[in-house]
């Protein structure tokens, strides 16, 4: 393993980074970040070699190309819809500042959205859009940057961009026997405005990443964070400390939010909250995606919420797709997911596949959901189909049951499970 960027000093011109897209992105206004609002001495985030190994989960959420043999299972499930949205764009609305090494935020290999899927050791899943990228790929290491984002900003990236989330150290750790620490430059992409869609699109085309300010104001960020805290307290039946003027999600116990090096607990229940839903549909966010996709009639994913109290990150993810490429089968799955209040979908809004991370991963398991928890999206007076209601008691098999139940519903029956202002976006 090497140390991205080499030593501990400043990286003022991305020395040693071979990919032209990195230099092009900086020519458009990006800067190495010193945490103080300008360029100059580029600040680094650091891992020891063992920390780098533990933190690494780099991946793509979209394959760069279609292969009918390799992707036979994916094509059998979704048909033409499987590759109908190229490229897919993802986004995360940050409601906290994440502009220091120790703050949990996204790491990206700048410009990697243009690379083919044949990197050394890359593993492609023939059944879904997933490409695992190892830490042995030197090109990824050299292009890696830790993105600095502030509250109210929307971070966007091309789904083909190699990325993952993590926190780092602010100071270079000691070397381990025969191994040097990893240093990753902090990077502040060019900051755009919501009405500057053409430049946002140009940034995504060039570097695979774009940053937009002013998508949520300070009061909106505080309101979403407080609402999220209350909903998580209710969902997991964990009381918040009494006496606080504003409920704080940072006061929730560790068992509720999960594993630091995996972006916090993006459990399905967090993704079904009213806070997550409102964050997805902020007007400026929707407007940006309409411009990027060239369509006004969009559908949205029931996407991840990344939250990590010790490292200060709370962000709400969302991806959009034109309604015209979303089949009815995906609509029914998304209605069922939101009706349960426990399932999330993948980043592809038009496919609506259930995420395998709704109830945790091998790194961290989600806690039990309160029996009193009711999805905020559920229609007034709506009852879950009996088989689906029974399946809630067995979370490890809920995905399988929900898939089967969704397939057996009509579109109208699925729609009736949810409030109209919710189902219209699925």
Beta strands, then each sheet from edge to edge (+ up, - down):
strand 1: 31-32
strand 2: 44-47
strand 3: 59-60
strand 4: 89-94
strand 5: 105-109
strand 6: 123-124
strand 7: 131-132
strand 8: 144-147
strand 9: 154-158
strand 10: 163-166
strand 11: 182-188
strand 12: 191-193
strand 13: 209-213
strand 14: 298-300
strand 15: 305-308
strand 16: 313-322
sheet 1: 1+ 11- 2+
sheet 2: 1+ 11- 8- 5+ 10-
sheet 3: 3+ 7- 6+
sheet 4: 12+ 13+ 9- 4+ 16- 14+
sheet 5: 12+ 13+ 9- 4+ 16- 15+
end
